[in-house]
Amino acid sequence: LVNTAGTTALFTAFSSLRKLKVLNLAENNLGVNSYQAIFALGESFENMPSLRFLNISNNFLGFNFIHSPPANNPFFADLAQLANLQILDLSGNKIGQVQPNNVNNLAKGIRPLGKLRCLFLENNDFSRLPDSKNQVDNLLETLGKLTKLESLRLYGNKITLHTTSSGKLLAKQKSEHIKQECHAYHCFNKSF
């Protein structure tokens, strides 16, 4: 998916796929193209009520904002529209590398996903944020509230846990609800 206009048109067309359950867009360099294509994909989420599996790993979703005007990336907040999502793979997207609000927007986007069972966030450079401690704490607090979460991958982010209430909350939830390092296909096979 290299052509920006074509990619944007494709994602706009996704709006008519109301029964779509699985969407795998991994390794398409979406973030290298333009922010308009990523925004179009995010906007199409409201018309995908059946989506249960979304893989957009290794697309440099945090990268494209180096040269683009928006101060915030609404794509991550648009994830909130996927109410039936059970598996989300955002690994390898450099989410924390460029825009300071990406991790906060990600936390807002996943907070309403009460059915989420598997979340893959490895290798996203969360520690490179200017305010990484507060943003990571916010993300960890959000993760602690996802009571159906069975699998969480956070490795490769150089996260330092601080003794805060959010860290304690995650530790409590982790022992009760999260089995780290569950393979994505295990979650996928269990769902479908």
N, C-alpha and C positions, 0 to 999 in steps of 0.2 A: 504494500500500500504506500506508494511513493508520491503520487500526484495529489497535491493538496486539494484542488477543486473536486477531483474525483472522489477522494476520501470523504470530504465534507458531504457530498451528494449521497454517497453510500450510507453514511451514518444518519443522515436525514431520512433516508428510505427505511432505516431500521424502525422508524416510528410506527410502521404498519405491521410489525412482527409481534403482535400481541400474545401469541401462543409460544413464542421462543423460550425454551428452557435452558439451553446451553449456548454460550457465546465465548469462543476462544479467539482472541486477537493477539496472542502472545508473539513477541519478537517481530513487530512490524515497524518499529522506529517511528511510532505516531508522534511523539514529542519532538522529533527532529523536523517534521514538516511545518506545521503552523498551529497556533493555538485555536484557530477557527475550527479545524477538524476535531480537535479534542472537545471543544465546547459543543459541537454538533452531536457528538457521541453522548455526552452528558445530558444534553437536552432530550435525546431520544429515550432515556431511561424511564421517563414518566409513562411511556406507551409500551413498556415491557413488563406488565404485571406478573407474568409467569416465569420470568428469568430466575433460575436457581443456581446456576454456575457461571461465573464470569472470570475469565482469565485474561488479564491485560498486562501480564508480566513482561519485563524487559522491553519497555516502550519509551523510556526516558521521559515520562510524563512530567517530571519536574524540570527537565532540561530546556524545553522550548521557551520558557519564560525569560531566558537570559536576554533575548533580543525582542521581546514583545511588550506592548504597553500595559496590559492589565496588572493591577497591583495584587489581585487575588486570582486564584485558579478555581472557578466555580465547579469544575469537573468533580472534585472530591466531595463537595457538598451535594452535588446531584446524585451521588450514590444513595442518599437517603430515600430516594424514590423507589428503590428496588426492595420493596417490603418482603418479598418471598425469597430473597437471596440467601442461600445456605453456604456457598463456597465462593470466596473472593481471593483472587491471587493478584496482588499488586507488587510482587517482589521485583527487585532489580530496576526500579524506575527513578532512582535518585530524587525521591520526593523531598527529602530534607536538604538538598544541595543548594537550591537557588532561592526560591521565594520563601520568606520567613513565615508566611501564614499557611503554607501547604499542609503542615502537620496538624495545625488547629482545624483547618477545613476538613481534613481527613477524619479527625475525631468527630466533628459535627456530622459528617456524612455517614459514618458507620454506627453512630449512637442509636438511631431508630431501627437498625437491622436486628430485630429480636429473634429472627430465625437463623441467624448466622452461626454455623457450626465450625467452619474452617476458615482461618484468615492467615494469609501468607504475606508478610511485610519485610522479609529479609532483604538485606543489601540495598537499603534506601538512604543511607548517609544521614540518619536522624541526628547524629551528634554534631554535625557541621552547622547547625542552625545558630544564629546569634543568640537566641533565647532558648536554647535547646532544653535546659533543665525544666522550665515551666511548660514548654510544649510537650515534651515527652511525658511529664507527669500528667498533663491533661489527657494525652492519648492513653496512658496506662489506666487512669481512672475510668475512661470510657470503656476500655477493654474489660475491666473488672465488672462492669454492669451487663455485659453480654452473657447472660446466664446459660444459654444453650451452646456456647463456644466450647468445642472439644479439642480443637487443634489450633495452635498459634505458633507462628514462626517469626521470630524477631532477630535472628542471628545476623551478623554482618553489619550492625548498625552502631556499634561501639556505645551502647547505652550504659550509662552509669546510674544505677538505682540509688536514690537518696532516701533517707528515712523520713518520708512524708506520709501523710494519710493516704495518698494515692498509691504509693508503693506498698503500704500495708494492705490496702484494699485489693490490689492485684495479687499479692501473695496469698491472701485468703481465698480469693476466687480461683486462683491458679490451682490450689490444692483441691478445691471442690469440683471445678468444672473443666479444667484445661489439661489435655494430654499433649505436651509439646512433642514436636517432631513426628506427628502423624503424617503419613504420606497423602498427598492430595488425591490420589486415585482411590485410596481407602475411603476417604470421605465421599468422593464422587460415586463410587460403587454402592455405598451405603444409602445414598439418596435416591438413586434412579433405578 
